[in-house]
Amino acid sequence: MATISNDGEDAARRRNAEADYRKKLLNHKELESRVRSSCRSKVDKGKTDFRT
């Protein structure tokens, strides 16, 4: 049987885990965006080099 303090600790742990997950997800999205924009600019540069 869980006590009230254990339930509170579990809830706090869950909130912390969720916050950490959200931070990692946001970081991943930002990195993916940077990589895509970098790749896109390289492709665009390659297209202009090819045309000239």
Gaussian input, Z-matrix of N, CA and C with variables (Angstrom, degrees):
# hf/3-21g

backbone

0 1
 N
 C     1     B1
 C     2     B2     1     A1
 N     3     B3     2     A2     1     D1
 C     4     B4     3     A3     2     D2
 C     5     B5     4     A4     3     D3
 N     6     B6     5     A5     4     D4
 C     7     B7     6     A6     5     D5
 C     8     B8     7     A7     6     D6
 N     9     B9     8     A8     7     D7
 C    10    B10     9     A9     8     D8
 C    11    B11    10    A10     9     D9
 N    12    B12    11    A11    10    D10
 C    13    B13    12    A12    11    D11
 C    14    B14    13    A13    12    D12
 N    15    B15    14    A14    13    D13
 C    16    B16    15    A15    14    D14
 C    17    B17    16    A16    15    D15
 N    18    B18    17    A17    16    D16
 C    19    B19    18    A18    17    D17
 C    20    B20    19    A19    18    D18
 N    21    B21    20    A20    19    D19
 C    22    B22    21    A21    20    D20
 C    23    B23    22    A22    21    D21
 N    24    B24    23    A23    22    D22
 C    25    B25    24    A24    23    D23
 C    26    B26    25    A25    24    D24
 N    27    B27    26    A26    25    D25
 C    28    B28    27    A27    26    D26
 C    29    B29    28    A28    27    D27
 N    30    B30    29    A29    28    D28
 C    31    B31    30    A30    29    D29
 C    32    B32    31    A31    30    D30
 N    33    B33    32    A32    31    D31
 C    34    B34    33    A33    32    D32
 C    35    B35    34    A34    33    D33
 N    36    B36    35    A35    34    D34
 C    37    B37    36    A36    35    D35
 C    38    B38    37    A37    36    D36
 N    39    B39    38    A38    37    D37
 C    40    B40    39    A39    38    D38
 C    41    B41    40    A40    39    D39
 N    42    B42    41    A41    40    D40
 C    43    B43    42    A42    41    D41
 C    44    B44    43    A43    42    D42
 N    45    B45    44    A44    43    D43
 C    46    B46    45    A45    44    D44
 C    47    B47    46    A46    45    D45
 N    48    B48    47    A47    46    D46
 C    49    B49    48    A48    47    D47
 C    50    B50    49    A49    48    D48
 N    51    B51    50    A50    49    D49
 C    52    B52    51    A51    50    D50
 C    53    B53    52    A52    51    D51
 N    54    B54    53    A53    52    D52
 C    55    B55    54    A54    53    D53
 C    56    B56    55    A55    54    D54
 N    57    B57    56    A56    55    D55
 C    58    B58    57    A57    56    D56
 C    59    B59    58    A58    57    D57
 N    60    B60    59    A59    58    D58
 C    61    B61    60    A60    59    D59
 C    62    B62    61    A61    60    D60
 N    63    B63    62    A62    61    D61
 C    64    B64    63    A63    62    D62
 C    65    B65    64    A64    63    D63
 N    66    B66    65    A65    64    D64
 C    67    B67    66    A66    65    D65
 C    68    B68    67    A67    66    D66
 N    69    B69    68    A68    67    D67
 C    70    B70    69    A69    68    D68
 C    71    B71    70    A70    69    D69
 N    72    B72    71    A71    70    D70
 C    73    B73    72    A72    71    D71
 C    74    B74    73    A73    72    D72
 N    75    B75    74    A74    73    D73
 C    76    B76    75    A75    74    D74
 C    77    B77    76    A76    75    D75
 N    78    B78    77    A77    76    D76
 C    79    B79    78    A78    77    D77
 C    80    B80    79    A79    78    D78
 N    81    B81    80    A80    79    D79
 C    82    B82    81    A81    80    D80
 C    83    B83    82    A82    81    D81
 N    84    B84    83    A83    82    D82
 C    85    B85    84    A84    83    D83
 C    86    B86    85    A85    84    D84
 N    87    B87    86    A86    85    D85
 C    88    B88    87    A87    86    D86
 C    89    B89    88    A88    87    D87
 N    90    B90    89    A89    88    D88
 C    91    B91    90    A90    89    D89
 C    92    B92    91    A91    90    D90
 N    93    B93    92    A92    91    D91
 C    94    B94    93    A93    92    D92
 C    95    B95    94    A94    93    D93
 N    96    B96    95    A95    94    D94
 C    97    B97    96    A96    95    D95
 C    98    B98    97    A97    96    D96
 N    99    B99    98    A98    97    D97
 C   100   B100    99    A99    98    D98
 C   101   B101   100   A100    99    D99
 N   102   B102   101   A101   100   D100
 C   103   B103   102   A102   101   D101
 C   104   B104   103   A103   102   D102
 N   105   B105   104   A104   103   D103
 C   106   B106   105   A105   104   D104
 C   107   B107   106   A106   105   D105
 N   108   B108   107   A107   106   D106
 C   109   B109   108   A108   107   D107
 C   110   B110   109   A109   108   D108
 N   111   B111   110   A110   109   D109
 C   112   B112   111   A111   110   D110
 C   113   B113   112   A112   111   D111
 N   114   B114   113   A113   112   D112
 C   115   B115   114   A114   113   D113
 C   116   B116   115   A115   114   D114
 N   117   B117   116   A116   115   D115
 C   118   B118   117   A117   116   D116
 C   119   B119   118   A118   117   D117
 N   120   B120   119   A119   118   D118
 C   121   B121   120   A120   119   D119
 C   122   B122   121   A121   120   D120
 N   123   B123   122   A122   121   D121
 C   124   B124   123   A123   122   D122
 C   125   B125   124   A124   123   D123
 N   126   B126   125   A125   124   D124
 C   127   B127   126   A126   125   D125
 C   128   B128   127   A127   126   D126
 N   129   B129   128   A128   127   D127
 C   130   B130   129   A129   128   D128
 C   131   B131   130   A130   129   D129
 N   132   B132   131   A131   130   D130
 C   133   B133   132   A132   131   D131
 C   134   B134   133   A133   132   D132
 N   135   B135   134   A134   133   D133
 C   136   B136   135   A135   134   D134
 C   137   B137   136   A136   135   D135
 N   138   B138   137   A137   136   D136
 C   139   B139   138   A138   137   D137
 C   140   B140   139   A139   138   D138
 N   141   B141   140   A140   139   D139
 C   142   B142   141   A141   140   D140
 C   143   B143   142   A142   141   D141
 N   144   B144   143   A143   142   D142
 C   145   B145   144   A144   143   D143
 C   146   B146   145   A145   144   D144
 N   147   B147   146   A146   145   D145
 C   148   B148   147   A147   146   D146
 C   149   B149   148   A148   147   D147
 N   150   B150   149   A149   148   D148
 C   151   B151   150   A150   149   D149
 C   152   B152   151   A151   150   D150
 N   153   B153   152   A152   151   D151
 C   154   B154   153   A153   152   D152
 C   155   B155   154   A154   153   D153

   B1=1.4366
   B2=1.5295
   B3=1.3057
   B4=1.4613
   B5=1.5209
   B6=1.2996
   B7=1.4606
   B8=1.5202
   B9=1.3077
   B10=1.4632
   B11=1.5234
   B12=1.3308
   B13=1.4657
   B14=1.5232
   B15=1.3368
   B16=1.4586
   B17=1.5177
   B18=1.3305
   B19=1.4594
   B20=1.5224
   B21=1.3094
   B22=1.4657
   B23=1.5147
   B24=1.3315
   B25=1.4633
   B26=1.5206
   B27=1.3299
   B28=1.4623
   B29=1.5208
   B30=1.3177
   B31=1.4632
   B32=1.5269
   B33=1.3209
   B34=1.4648
   B35=1.5242
   B36=1.3282
   B37=1.4599
   B38=1.5243
   B39=1.3367
   B40=1.4666
   B41=1.5248
   B42=1.3312
   B43=1.4712
   B44=1.5233
   B45=1.3287
   B46=1.4628
   B47=1.5216
   B48=1.3234
   B49=1.4596
   B50=1.5243
   B51=1.3264
   B52=1.4646
   B53=1.5291
   B54=1.3158
   B55=1.4671
   B56=1.5291
   B57=1.3365
   B58=1.4635
   B59=1.5180
   B60=1.3261
   B61=1.4596
   B62=1.5268
   B63=1.3209
   B64=1.4688
   B65=1.5275
   B66=1.3341
   B67=1.4635
   B68=1.5214
   B69=1.3282
   B70=1.4595
   B71=1.5219
   B72=1.3219
   B73=1.4574
   B74=1.5244
   B75=1.3173
   B76=1.4608
   B77=1.5224
   B78=1.3239
   B79=1.4570
   B80=1.5264
   B81=1.3176
   B82=1.4631
   B83=1.5262
   B84=1.3243
   B85=1.4632
   B86=1.5242
   B87=1.3315
   B88=1.4613
   B89=1.5237
   B90=1.3226
   B91=1.4633
   B92=1.5225
   B93=1.3229
   B94=1.4581
   B95=1.5226
   B96=1.3062
   B97=1.4591
   B98=1.5272
   B99=1.3327
   B100=1.4660
   B101=1.5229
   B102=1.3134
   B103=1.4653
   B104=1.5188
   B105=1.3241
   B106=1.4625
   B107=1.5230
   B108=1.3249
   B109=1.4658
   B110=1.5252
   B111=1.3191
   B112=1.4563
   B113=1.5231
   B114=1.3156
   B115=1.4641
   B116=1.5218
   B117=1.3181
   B118=1.4611
   B119=1.5269
   B120=1.3328
   B121=1.4643
   B122=1.5279
   B123=1.3170
   B124=1.4617
   B125=1.5227
   B126=1.3254
   B127=1.4627
   B128=1.5215
   B129=1.3289
   B130=1.4614
   B131=1.5248
   B132=1.3162
   B133=1.4602
   B134=1.5246
   B135=1.3138
   B136=1.4574
   B137=1.5173
   B138=1.3227
   B139=1.4664
   B140=1.5207
   B141=1.3332
   B142=1.4652
   B143=1.5216
   B144=1.3197
   B145=1.4640
   B146=1.5215
   B147=1.3129
   B148=1.4580
   B149=1.5270
   B150=1.3182
   B151=1.4655
   B152=1.5254
   B153=1.3159
   B154=1.4658
   B155=1.4902
   A1=108.94
   A2=116.58
   A3=121.95
   A4=110.41
   A5=114.31
   A6=118.49
   A7=109.36
   A8=115.70
   A9=120.25
   A10=110.70
   A11=117.18
   A12=119.46
   A13=111.04
   A14=117.60
   A15=120.24
   A16=110.96
   A17=117.19
   A18=120.25
   A19=110.40
   A20=116.73
   A21=121.17
   A22=111.66
   A23=115.97
   A24=120.26
   A25=110.65
   A26=116.75
   A27=120.54
   A28=110.95
   A29=116.67
   A30=120.77
   A31=110.38
   A32=116.72
   A33=120.57
   A34=110.35
   A35=116.26
   A36=120.30
   A37=111.07
   A38=116.39
   A39=120.42
   A40=111.29
   A41=116.29
   A42=119.68
   A43=110.79
   A44=116.94
   A45=120.49
   A46=111.32
   A47=116.90
   A48=120.51
   A49=110.46
   A50=116.30
   A51=120.01
   A52=110.90
   A53=117.41
   A54=121.28
   A55=110.46
   A56=117.10
   A57=120.73
   A58=110.80
   A59=116.69
   A60=121.23
   A61=110.65
   A62=116.51
   A63=120.26
   A64=111.07
   A65=117.55
   A66=121.02
   A67=110.46
   A68=116.44
   A69=120.10
   A70=111.12
   A71=116.77
   A72=120.90
   A73=110.70
   A74=117.46
   A75=121.57
   A76=110.29
   A77=117.12
   A78=121.38
   A79=110.42
   A80=117.14
   A81=121.66
   A82=110.70
   A83=117.05
   A84=120.54
   A85=111.10
   A86=117.01
   A87=120.66
   A88=110.92
   A89=116.99
   A90=120.43
   A91=111.19
   A92=116.74
   A93=120.67
   A94=110.55
   A95=117.20
   A96=121.74
   A97=110.71
   A98=116.42
   A99=120.12
   A100=111.07
   A101=116.75
   A102=120.72
   A103=110.33
   A104=116.93
   A105=120.13
   A106=111.69
   A107=117.34
   A108=119.43
   A109=110.37
   A110=117.20
   A111=120.88
   A112=110.72
   A113=116.47
   A114=120.59
   A115=110.49
   A116=116.27
   A117=120.74
   A118=110.58
   A119=116.81
   A120=119.52
   A121=110.63
   A122=117.79
   A123=120.42
   A124=110.92
   A125=117.00
   A126=120.76
   A127=109.76
   A128=116.91
   A129=120.52
   A130=110.92
   A131=117.10
   A132=121.23
   A133=109.81
   A134=116.66
   A135=120.30
   A136=111.94
   A137=116.64
   A138=120.34
   A139=110.89
   A140=117.01
   A141=119.43
   A142=110.62
   A143=118.10
   A144=120.86
   A145=110.47
   A146=117.07
   A147=121.68
   A148=110.71
   A149=116.87
   A150=121.15
   A151=112.07
   A152=118.12
   A153=119.71
   A154=112.61
   D1=128.95
   D2=-177.80
   D3=-83.52
   D4=141.68
   D5=176.68
   D6=-89.85
   D7=169.12
   D8=-178.66
   D9=-63.42
   D10=-40.51
   D11=-179.20
   D12=-65.40
   D13=-37.12
   D14=177.62
   D15=-66.35
   D16=-38.47
   D17=177.94
   D18=-63.98
   D19=-40.59
   D20=177.98
   D21=-64.72
   D22=-40.58
   D23=178.30
   D24=-66.03
   D25=-40.65
   D26=177.90
   D27=-62.90
   D28=-42.41
   D29=179.63
   D30=-64.31
   D31=-41.47
   D32=178.98
   D33=-64.93
   D34=-41.25
   D35=178.36
   D36=-63.09
   D37=-40.89
   D38=178.03
   D39=-64.06
   D40=-42.48
   D41=178.67
   D42=-62.96
   D43=-41.99
   D44=178.48
   D45=-64.82
   D46=-41.21
   D47=178.82
   D48=-64.05
   D49=-41.30
   D50=178.85
   D51=-65.32
   D52=-41.28
   D53=178.91
   D54=-63.87
   D55=-42.55
   D56=177.61
   D57=-62.69
   D58=-41.72
   D59=179.14
   D60=-62.15
   D61=-44.07
   D62=179.94
   D63=-63.72
   D64=-39.28
   D65=178.04
   D66=-63.03
   D67=-44.77
   D68=-179.86
   D69=-65.65
   D70=-39.64
   D71=179.00
   D72=-64.04
   D73=-44.07
   D74=178.42
   D75=-63.28
   D76=-43.00
   D77=178.35
   D78=-60.66
   D79=-43.41
   D80=179.18
   D81=-62.24
   D82=-43.49
   D83=179.53
   D84=-62.99
   D85=-40.50
   D86=178.83
   D87=-64.75
   D88=-44.46
   D89=179.27
   D90=-64.13
   D91=-42.14
   D92=178.82
   D93=-62.12
   D94=-40.02
   D95=178.27
   D96=-62.65
   D97=-43.34
   D98=178.89
   D99=-63.33
   D100=-43.45
   D101=-179.41
   D102=-63.78
   D103=-45.09
   D104=-179.86
   D105=-62.58
   D106=-43.05
   D107=-179.63
   D108=-67.39
   D109=-36.50
   D110=177.53
   D111=-65.25
   D112=-45.02
   D113=178.83
   D114=-64.30
   D115=-40.65
   D116=-179.66
   D117=-62.54
   D118=-42.55
   D119=-179.65
   D120=-67.08
   D121=-35.24
   D122=177.39
   D123=-66.84
   D124=-39.62
   D125=178.61
   D126=-66.06
   D127=-44.38
   D128=178.74
   D129=-60.95
   D130=-41.65
   D131=178.56
   D132=-64.75
   D133=-40.53
   D134=178.26
   D135=-63.75
   D136=-38.25
   D137=178.32
   D138=-64.41
   D139=-43.05
   D140=-179.70
   D141=-68.72
   D142=-36.66
   D143=176.83
   D144=-65.07
   D145=-37.20
   D146=-178.98
   D147=-68.76
   D148=-37.50
   D149=-177.64
   D150=-71.01
   D151=-27.97
   D152=-176.43
   D153=-87.39

